[in-house]
Amino acid sequence: MSFIKLKLEKATFGIIVGNRDVFPSERANQEKIEIIEVMNNLGYDYVI
């Protein structure tokens, strides 16, 4: 009997942080910092 071996790879997310005129630029920067913190805490790789 043969067993199937699964090779699980860590997910990598592509993240685009944008801003529109109705939101202050500082808010976009703060959100980017929070996204990085969450991704690190969850153990995912990311490209911003």
PyMOL Python script that loads the backbone (N, CA, C, O; Angstrom):
from pymol import cmd

cmd.read_pdbstr("""\
ATOM      1  N   MET A   1       0.848  -1.160   0.000  1.00  0.00           N
ATOM      2  CA  MET A   1       0.000   0.000   0.000  1.00  0.00           C
ATOM      3  C   MET A   1       0.906   1.239   0.000  1.00  0.00           C
ATOM      4  O   MET A   1       1.886   1.302   0.743  1.00  0.00           O
ATOM      5  N   SER A   2       0.573   2.199  -0.824  1.00  0.00           N
ATOM      6  CA  SER A   2       1.378   3.425  -0.876  1.00  0.00           C
ATOM      7  C   SER A   2       0.613   4.568  -0.203  1.00  0.00           C
ATOM      8  O   SER A   2      -0.616   4.625  -0.214  1.00  0.00           O
ATOM      9  N   PHE A   3       1.380   5.446   0.365  1.00  0.00           N
ATOM     10  CA  PHE A   3       0.789   6.607   1.021  1.00  0.00           C
ATOM     11  C   PHE A   3       1.135   7.856   0.224  1.00  0.00           C
ATOM     12  O   PHE A   3       2.241   7.994  -0.299  1.00  0.00           O
ATOM     13  N   ILE A   4       0.185   8.745   0.144  1.00  0.00           N
ATOM     14  CA  ILE A   4       0.405  10.014  -0.543  1.00  0.00           C
ATOM     15  C   ILE A   4       1.004  10.992   0.445  1.00  0.00           C
ATOM     16  O   ILE A   4       0.450  11.221   1.521  1.00  0.00           O
ATOM     17  N   LYS A   5       2.117  11.557   0.084  1.00  0.00           N
ATOM     18  CA  LYS A   5       2.765  12.541   0.946  1.00  0.00           C
ATOM     19  C   LYS A   5       2.454  13.936   0.406  1.00  0.00           C
ATOM     20  O   LYS A   5       2.707  14.240  -0.760  1.00  0.00           O
ATOM     21  N   LEU A   6       1.915  14.752   1.257  1.00  0.00           N
ATOM     22  CA  LEU A   6       1.610  16.122   0.873  1.00  0.00           C
ATOM     23  C   LEU A   6       2.737  17.043   1.293  1.00  0.00           C
ATOM     24  O   LEU A   6       3.223  16.987   2.423  1.00  0.00           O
ATOM     25  N   LYS A   7       3.132  17.868   0.388  1.00  0.00           N
ATOM     26  CA  LYS A   7       4.134  18.874   0.713  1.00  0.00           C
ATOM     27  C   LYS A   7       3.397  20.204   0.823  1.00  0.00           C
ATOM     28  O   LYS A   7       2.992  20.795  -0.178  1.00  0.00           O
ATOM     29  N   LEU A   8       3.234  20.656   2.050  1.00  0.00           N
ATOM     30  CA  LEU A   8       2.539  21.907   2.278  1.00  0.00           C
ATOM     31  C   LEU A   8       3.533  23.052   2.236  1.00  0.00           C
ATOM     32  O   LEU A   8       4.553  23.039   2.924  1.00  0.00           O
ATOM     33  N   GLU A   9       3.215  24.038   1.417  1.00  0.00           N
ATOM     34  CA  GLU A   9       4.068  25.211   1.311  1.00  0.00           C
ATOM     35  C   GLU A   9       3.411  26.378   2.037  1.00  0.00           C
ATOM     36  O   GLU A   9       2.187  26.491   2.083  1.00  0.00           O
ATOM     37  N   LYS A  10       4.234  27.226   2.591  1.00  0.00           N
ATOM     38  CA  LYS A  10       3.716  28.400   3.276  1.00  0.00           C
ATOM     39  C   LYS A  10       3.166  29.373   2.232  1.00  0.00           C
ATOM     40  O   LYS A  10       3.793  29.612   1.200  1.00  0.00           O
ATOM     41  N   ALA A  11       1.997  29.925   2.513  1.00  0.00           N
ATOM     42  CA  ALA A  11       1.372  30.874   1.589  1.00  0.00           C
ATOM     43  C   ALA A  11       2.106  32.207   1.616  1.00  0.00           C
ATOM     44  O   ALA A  11       2.555  32.658   2.670  1.00  0.00           O
ATOM     45  N   THR A  12       2.224  32.829   0.458  1.00  0.00           N
ATOM     46  CA  THR A  12       2.790  34.164   0.330  1.00  0.00           C
ATOM     47  C   THR A  12       1.734  35.064  -0.282  1.00  0.00           C
ATOM     48  O   THR A  12       1.164  34.735  -1.322  1.00  0.00           O
ATOM     49  N   PHE A  13       1.467  36.194   0.351  1.00  0.00           N
ATOM     50  CA  PHE A  13       0.449  37.125  -0.113  1.00  0.00           C
ATOM     51  C   PHE A  13       1.102  38.338  -0.764  1.00  0.00           C
ATOM     52  O   PHE A  13       2.134  38.824  -0.301  1.00  0.00           O
ATOM     53  N   GLY A  14       0.497  38.812  -1.825  1.00  0.00           N
ATOM     54  CA  GLY A  14       0.879  40.080  -2.440  1.00  0.00           C
ATOM     55  C   GLY A  14      -0.060  41.146  -1.911  1.00  0.00           C
ATOM     56  O   GLY A  14      -1.278  41.004  -2.026  1.00  0.00           O
ATOM     57  N   ILE A  15       0.480  42.213  -1.333  1.00  0.00           N
ATOM     58  CA  ILE A  15      -0.334  43.240  -0.696  1.00  0.00           C
ATOM     59  C   ILE A  15      -0.055  44.583  -1.354  1.00  0.00           C
ATOM     60  O   ILE A  15       1.096  44.992  -1.509  1.00  0.00           O
ATOM     61  N   ILE A  16      -1.130  45.255  -1.736  1.00  0.00           N
ATOM     62  CA  ILE A  16      -1.015  46.602  -2.304  1.00  0.00           C
ATOM     63  C   ILE A  16      -1.707  47.559  -1.344  1.00  0.00           C
ATOM     64  O   ILE A  16      -2.898  47.418  -1.070  1.00  0.00           O
ATOM     65  N   VAL A  17      -0.968  48.520  -0.842  1.00  0.00           N
ATOM     66  CA  VAL A  17      -1.532  49.528   0.049  1.00  0.00           C
ATOM     67  C   VAL A  17      -1.694  50.800  -0.760  1.00  0.00           C
ATOM     68  O   VAL A  17      -0.721  51.353  -1.273  1.00  0.00           O
ATOM     69  N   GLY A  18      -2.938  51.260  -0.871  1.00  0.00           N
ATOM     70  CA  GLY A  18      -3.209  52.451  -1.665  1.00  0.00           C
ATOM     71  C   GLY A  18      -3.918  53.506  -0.846  1.00  0.00           C
ATOM     72  O   GLY A  18      -4.302  53.275   0.300  1.00  0.00           O
ATOM     73  N   ASN A  19      -4.081  54.646  -1.441  1.00  0.00           N
ATOM     74  CA  ASN A  19      -4.728  55.761  -0.775  1.00  0.00           C
ATOM     75  C   ASN A  19      -5.513  56.555  -1.807  1.00  0.00           C
ATOM     76  O   ASN A  19      -5.119  56.656  -2.969  1.00  0.00           O
ATOM     77  N   ARG A  20      -6.613  57.108  -1.369  1.00  0.00           N
ATOM     78  CA  ARG A  20      -7.400  58.007  -2.210  1.00  0.00           C
ATOM     79  C   ARG A  20      -7.420  59.375  -1.546  1.00  0.00           C
ATOM     80  O   ARG A  20      -7.039  59.526  -0.386  1.00  0.00           O
ATOM     81  N   ASP A  21      -7.859  60.342  -2.282  1.00  0.00           N
ATOM     82  CA  ASP A  21      -7.851  61.716  -1.768  1.00  0.00           C
ATOM     83  C   ASP A  21      -8.717  61.897  -0.529  1.00  0.00           C
ATOM     84  O   ASP A  21      -8.464  62.805   0.263  1.00  0.00           O
ATOM     85  N   VAL A  22      -9.732  61.056  -0.340  1.00  0.00           N
ATOM     86  CA  VAL A  22     -10.638  61.244   0.793  1.00  0.00           C
ATOM     87  C   VAL A  22     -10.047  60.738   2.110  1.00  0.00           C
ATOM     88  O   VAL A  22     -10.569  61.055   3.179  1.00  0.00           O
ATOM     89  N   PHE A  23      -8.968  59.958   2.048  1.00  0.00           N
ATOM     90  CA  PHE A  23      -8.333  59.446   3.252  1.00  0.00           C
ATOM     91  C   PHE A  23      -6.978  60.109   3.440  1.00  0.00           C
ATOM     92  O   PHE A  23      -6.256  60.329   2.467  1.00  0.00           O
ATOM     93  N   PRO A  24      -6.628  60.427   4.669  1.00  0.00           N
ATOM     94  CA  PRO A  24      -5.302  61.013   4.895  1.00  0.00           C
ATOM     95  C   PRO A  24      -4.191  59.988   4.661  1.00  0.00           C
ATOM     96  O   PRO A  24      -4.371  58.800   4.927  1.00  0.00           O
ATOM     97  N   SER A  25      -3.058  60.445   4.169  1.00  0.00           N
ATOM     98  CA  SER A  25      -1.925  59.556   3.881  1.00  0.00           C
ATOM     99  C   SER A  25      -1.427  58.857   5.140  1.00  0.00           C
ATOM    100  O   SER A  25      -0.972  57.715   5.075  1.00  0.00           O
ATOM    101  N   GLU A  26      -1.508  59.519   6.266  1.00  0.00           N
ATOM    102  CA  GLU A  26      -1.048  58.922   7.520  1.00  0.00           C
ATOM    103  C   GLU A  26      -1.845  57.658   7.850  1.00  0.00           C
ATOM    104  O   GLU A  26      -1.298  56.703   8.401  1.00  0.00           O
ATOM    105  N   ARG A  27      -3.118  57.655   7.516  1.00  0.00           N
ATOM    106  CA  ARG A  27      -3.940  56.475   7.787  1.00  0.00           C
ATOM    107  C   ARG A  27      -3.467  55.288   6.949  1.00  0.00           C
ATOM    108  O   ARG A  27      -3.414  54.165   7.451  1.00  0.00           O
ATOM    109  N   ALA A  28      -3.130  55.515   5.700  1.00  0.00           N
ATOM    110  CA  ALA A  28      -2.635  54.436   4.844  1.00  0.00           C
ATOM    111  C   ALA A  28      -1.334  53.873   5.401  1.00  0.00           C
ATOM    112  O   ALA A  28      -1.126  52.659   5.386  1.00  0.00           O
ATOM    113  N   ASN A  29      -0.466  54.738   5.889  1.00  0.00           N
ATOM    114  CA  ASN A  29       0.795  54.277   6.470  1.00  0.00           C
ATOM    115  C   ASN A  29       0.556  53.457   7.729  1.00  0.00           C
ATOM    116  O   ASN A  29       1.212  52.436   7.937  1.00  0.00           O
ATOM    117  N   GLN A  30      -0.375  53.893   8.569  1.00  0.00           N
ATOM    118  CA  GLN A  30      -0.688  53.156   9.797  1.00  0.00           C
ATOM    119  C   GLN A  30      -1.292  51.793   9.470  1.00  0.00           C
ATOM    120  O   GLN A  30      -0.963  50.796  10.112  1.00  0.00           O
ATOM    121  N   GLU A  31      -2.172  51.748   8.478  1.00  0.00           N
ATOM    122  CA  GLU A  31      -2.788  50.477   8.081  1.00  0.00           C
ATOM    123  C   GLU A  31      -1.737  49.508   7.544  1.00  0.00           C
ATOM    124  O   GLU A  31      -1.815  48.306   7.796  1.00  0.00           O
ATOM    125  N   LYS A  32      -0.758  50.023   6.809  1.00  0.00           N
ATOM    126  CA  LYS A  32       0.312  49.169   6.295  1.00  0.00           C
ATOM    127  C   LYS A  32       1.099  48.541   7.449  1.00  0.00           C
ATOM    128  O   LYS A  32       1.440  47.359   7.402  1.00  0.00           O
ATOM    129  N   ILE A  33       1.380  49.325   8.468  1.00  0.00           N
ATOM    130  CA  ILE A  33       2.093  48.804   9.635  1.00  0.00           C
ATOM    131  C   ILE A  33       1.272  47.712  10.318  1.00  0.00           C
ATOM    132  O   ILE A  33       1.818  46.689  10.731  1.00  0.00           O
ATOM    133  N   GLU A  34      -0.035  47.929  10.436  1.00  0.00           N
ATOM    134  CA  GLU A  34      -0.904  46.936  11.073  1.00  0.00           C
ATOM    135  C   GLU A  34      -0.985  45.651  10.250  1.00  0.00           C
ATOM    136  O   GLU A  34      -0.985  44.555  10.810  1.00  0.00           O
ATOM    137  N   ILE A  35      -1.052  45.781   8.927  1.00  0.00           N
ATOM    138  CA  ILE A  35      -1.101  44.598   8.051  1.00  0.00           C
ATOM    139  C   ILE A  35       0.179  43.782   8.209  1.00  0.00           C
ATOM    140  O   ILE A  35       0.125  42.557   8.309  1.00  0.00           O
ATOM    141  N   ILE A  36       1.320  44.449   8.232  1.00  0.00           N
ATOM    142  CA  ILE A  36       2.600  43.754   8.401  1.00  0.00           C
ATOM    143  C   ILE A  36       2.630  43.014   9.731  1.00  0.00           C
ATOM    144  O   ILE A  36       3.083  41.872   9.797  1.00  0.00           O
ATOM    145  N   GLU A  37       2.153  43.657  10.783  1.00  0.00           N
ATOM    146  CA  GLU A  37       2.136  43.037  12.106  1.00  0.00           C
ATOM    147  C   GLU A  37       1.255  41.782  12.119  1.00  0.00           C
ATOM    148  O   GLU A  37       1.648  40.752  12.668  1.00  0.00           O
ATOM    149  N   VAL A  38       0.077  41.869  11.521  1.00  0.00           N
ATOM    150  CA  VAL A  38      -0.837  40.719  11.485  1.00  0.00           C
ATOM    151  C   VAL A  38      -0.234  39.579  10.668  1.00  0.00           C
ATOM    152  O   VAL A  38      -0.295  38.423  11.085  1.00  0.00           O
ATOM    153  N   MET A  39       0.342  39.889   9.519  1.00  0.00           N
ATOM    154  CA  MET A  39       0.929  38.849   8.674  1.00  0.00           C
ATOM    155  C   MET A  39       2.085  38.156   9.389  1.00  0.00           C
ATOM    156  O   MET A  39       2.239  36.939   9.288  1.00  0.00           O
ATOM    157  N   ASN A  40       2.894  38.921  10.107  1.00  0.00           N
ATOM    158  CA  ASN A  40       3.999  38.328  10.872  1.00  0.00           C
ATOM    159  C   ASN A  40       3.475  37.444  11.993  1.00  0.00           C
ATOM    160  O   ASN A  40       4.006  36.357  12.223  1.00  0.00           O
ATOM    161  N   ASN A  41       2.434  37.898  12.698  1.00  0.00           N
ATOM    162  CA  ASN A  41       1.865  37.118  13.781  1.00  0.00           C
ATOM    163  C   ASN A  41       1.255  35.802  13.284  1.00  0.00           C
ATOM    164  O   ASN A  41       1.302  34.794  13.989  1.00  0.00           O
ATOM    165  N   LEU A  42       0.690  35.809  12.084  1.00  0.00           N
ATOM    166  CA  LEU A  42       0.083  34.604  11.522  1.00  0.00           C
ATOM    167  C   LEU A  42       1.106  33.706  10.852  1.00  0.00           C
ATOM    168  O   LEU A  42       0.795  32.559  10.529  1.00  0.00           O
ATOM    169  N   GLY A  43       2.315  34.195  10.636  1.00  0.00           N
ATOM    170  CA  GLY A  43       3.376  33.388  10.061  1.00  0.00           C
ATOM    171  C   GLY A  43       3.362  33.298   8.541  1.00  0.00           C
ATOM    172  O   GLY A  43       3.994  32.408   7.972  1.00  0.00           O
ATOM    173  N   TYR A  44       2.657  34.201   7.879  1.00  0.00           N
ATOM    174  CA  TYR A  44       2.626  34.202   6.422  1.00  0.00           C
ATOM    175  C   TYR A  44       3.743  35.065   5.850  1.00  0.00           C
ATOM    176  O   TYR A  44       4.194  36.022   6.479  1.00  0.00           O
ATOM    177  N   ASP A  45       4.176  34.708   4.654  1.00  0.00           N
ATOM    178  CA  ASP A  45       5.099  35.558   3.912  1.00  0.00           C
ATOM    179  C   ASP A  45       4.281  36.562   3.119  1.00  0.00           C
ATOM    180  O   ASP A  45       3.120  36.309   2.796  1.00  0.00           O
ATOM    181  N   TYR A  46       4.879  37.693   2.808  1.00  0.00           N
ATOM    182  CA  TYR A  46       4.156  38.722   2.070  1.00  0.00           C
ATOM    183  C   TYR A  46       5.134  39.543   1.240  1.00  0.00           C
ATOM    184  O   TYR A  46       6.328  39.617   1.529  1.00  0.00           O
ATOM    185  N   VAL A  47       4.583  40.150   0.205  1.00  0.00           N
ATOM    186  CA  VAL A  47       5.330  41.097  -0.625  1.00  0.00           C
ATOM    187  C   VAL A  47       4.441  42.328  -0.713  1.00  0.00           C
ATOM    188  O   VAL A  47       3.280  42.249  -1.115  1.00  0.00           O
ATOM    189  N   ILE A  48       5.008  43.471  -0.328  1.00  0.00           N
ATOM    190  CA  ILE A  48       4.236  44.724  -0.371  1.00  0.00           C
ATOM    191  C   ILE A  48       4.770  45.593  -1.481  1.00  0.00           C
ATOM    192  O   ILE A  48       4.267  46.696  -1.697  1.00  0.00           O
TER     193      ILE A  48
END
""", "prot")
cmd.dss("prot")
cmd.show_as("cartoon", "prot")
cmd.util.cbc("prot")
cmd.orient("prot")
